[in-house]
C-alpha cells in the first residue's frame, strides 16, 4: 500500500511538472504553444515528455522566454510538493542542462552576472506558475486521468481553467468534428487556424474524410 501511494505521488508530481512546462509555453510564446502532445508516460530516463517545435532563439527576449518555460516544470513540481525539492531537481536535470546551453547564447561571461540572470528567470517561472496555478492543476489532473493529452486539447484545458468559454472547442477537438469547431478565446486567429488544420489533418488520417467543398467563383 505504501509503495503504491509513493508511486502515485511521484506520478502526480511529474504531471504537475509537465503541466508547468505547457502552461508557461501557452502564455510565453506568441500565439500560444507549439506542443503536439504532453504525456506522463515514462520513456527511458524521462519520467514525462512533451512533443513540440523548438522555440525561436533569435534574440535575447526569445531565449529568456524559452528558458523560463524550462524552469517552469521545476517551479510547478516544487509548488505541488515543497517538501520534495531534491526529487524535483532530479526530474528537472535535463531541463537545466538545456537551459545552460541556451544561457550560453546570451554570452554571460561573468559567473556572478550569469547567476543573477538565472535567479531572475527562475523567479519569473515561479511567478508565472503561481499566477496560473489553477491552469497547471487542471492540466495535471487531465494528464493523470488520460496519461497523454494532445497539444490542442491542453490549450483548451488551460483556457477553460482561465475562465474562457472553450468547453465546446475541447469537445469538438476530441470528437474530430471541425464543422462545430469554436476557437478558444485565449489564443489568436493564427493559432486558431493552426489548431483547426491539425484537427482536420488527423481526422483525414483516421479515415474519416470531410466532404469536398466546391471553390467559390471569383467575383468579376
N, C-alpha and C positions, 0 to 999 in steps of 0.2 A: 504494500500500500504506500509506504514511504517513498520507494523508488519511483513508483508511478506518479506520485504527487510531485516529486522533484523533476521528473521528465516533463510533466505538463507545465510546470512553472518555467522551465527553460524554453519550452516552445512558445509560451506566451511572451517571454522576453524577446525572443527572436522576431515574433510577429510585430511587436512594437518597434523594434529596431528597423525592420524593413518598411513598416508604415511611416516611420520618421523620415526615411530617405525619400519616399514618394511624396509626402506632404510638402517637404522642403522643395522638391523639384517642381511641384504643382504651383507653388507661389513664387519661386525664384526665377524660373525660366519664362521668358516672354511667350505668351500663347499656351502656357501650361507645359506639362512634362511630355517627353517623348518615350515614355515607358511602354513596351509591348506587353509586359506582364510583371507581376510581383508574386513571389512564392516563398513559402517556408518549408518547401521540400528540400531536405539536405542533399548536397551534391559534393562528393569528395570531402574536402576540409571545410566547405562552406555550410553554415547552418541554414542560410536562406540566400535567395538570389533575386536579382531583378534583371530584366532584359530591356535595354534601352539604347537609344542612339547616343554616341559620345557627346557631351555638352560642348558648345563652342568655347574656344580658349584663345580668342583673337586679341583680347585686351585685358587690362588688369581687373576691370569690373566683372567680366565673364569668368575669369579664373577664380576670383573670390567667391562668386556665386556657386561655381562648381564645387569648391572646397567646402562651403557651408553645407551643401547637400550631402557631402560625405560625412561631415561631422554630425549631421542631424540624426543619423542612425544611433550613434552612441548616446547623444543627448536624450533621445526618446527612450532608450533602454534604461538609462540611469533614472530618468523621470518615473518610469514604470516601477523600478525597484532600486531605490537609492542604496540599499544595503549590499547590492551585488555589483559594485563598481569594477572590481577586478575582472569579473566574468564579462562585463560589458566591454572592457578594454580588449580582452581576448577576441570577442566577437568582432570588434572594430579594427583588428590589426591590419587587415587588408585595405580597409578604408584609409587608415592612417598612412600606410605605405604609399597609396595612390596620391593622397594629399601632399605628402612630402615631394613627390615628383612634380606636382603642379605648382607647389610653392617655389620650386627651383626656377620656374618660368618668370617669377616676379623679381628675380635677381636680388634677393635679400641676403647680402653677403655678410652682414654683421649678425652674429648669433643673437645678441640681445634684441635687435630690431625684428629679427625673424620670430623670436619667442613672443614678443608683444603682438605681432601680426597674428600668430596662431591663437593667442589668447583672445584677441578681439573677434576672430572668426568663430571660435568656439562659443563665445558669448552670444554672437549673432544666431548661431544654430540653436542654442538652448532657448533663446528668446523666441525664435520662430516656433519651435516645438511647443513652448509654453502657451504662446498666443493661439495656437491651433490644436491644442491638446485633444479637444473633443473630436476633431477630424482624425487624428492619429489613432485614438482609441476605436473609433468606428471602423477604420480600415483594418486595424489589428484584429478586431473581433470577426470581421468577414474572412480574413485570412485563416483564422483558427477554425472557422466553420467549413471553409471550402479549399484550403491549402494554397491554391493558386487563383489569382484574380487578374483578369486582363486589364491592360492599362486604361482603356476607356471606361471600364466598369469602376476601377479605382477612382478615376476622376469624378464620376458621378457620386460615388460614396462620399468623397470629400465635399463635393458641392452640397449634397443633402445635409451633411453634418454642419456645414457652414450656413444652413438655413435657406438654401436655394431650392427652387421648385424643379428638382431633377429626377423625381421618382419615375415619371413616365419615360424619361430618357433611359434610365437604367433598365426598366422593364423591356423597352424596345430593343436595346442592345442585346440583352440576354435571350430574347426571342428571335434575334436577327430579322427584324422587320423594319427596314428603313422607311417604309411607307408611313409609319406613325412616329418617326423619329422627331423628338423635340429637343433642340440643342440645350445643353447646360447653360445656365445663366452666368456661371462663373468663368467661362472661357470666351475668347474672342472668336470672330467669324472664321478666321483661317483654321483654328483648331477644330471648330465645329465641322467644317468641310472635311478635314483630315479624318476625324472620328467616323463620319458618315461613310467616307470612302473605305475605311478599314472594315466597317461592318458589312458593306456591300460586297467587298472582295472576299471576305470569309464566308459569307453566305453562298456566293458562287462556288467557292472551293468545296463547300459542304454538299454541293449537288442540288441546290435549290435556287436556280437562276431566276432573276427578275424577268418580267415580260419586257420585250423590246419596246423602246419608246421612240416613236417616229419623230425625226427632227422637225422643228417648226420652220415653215418657209420664211426666208428673209424678207423684210419689208423692202419694197421697191421705192 
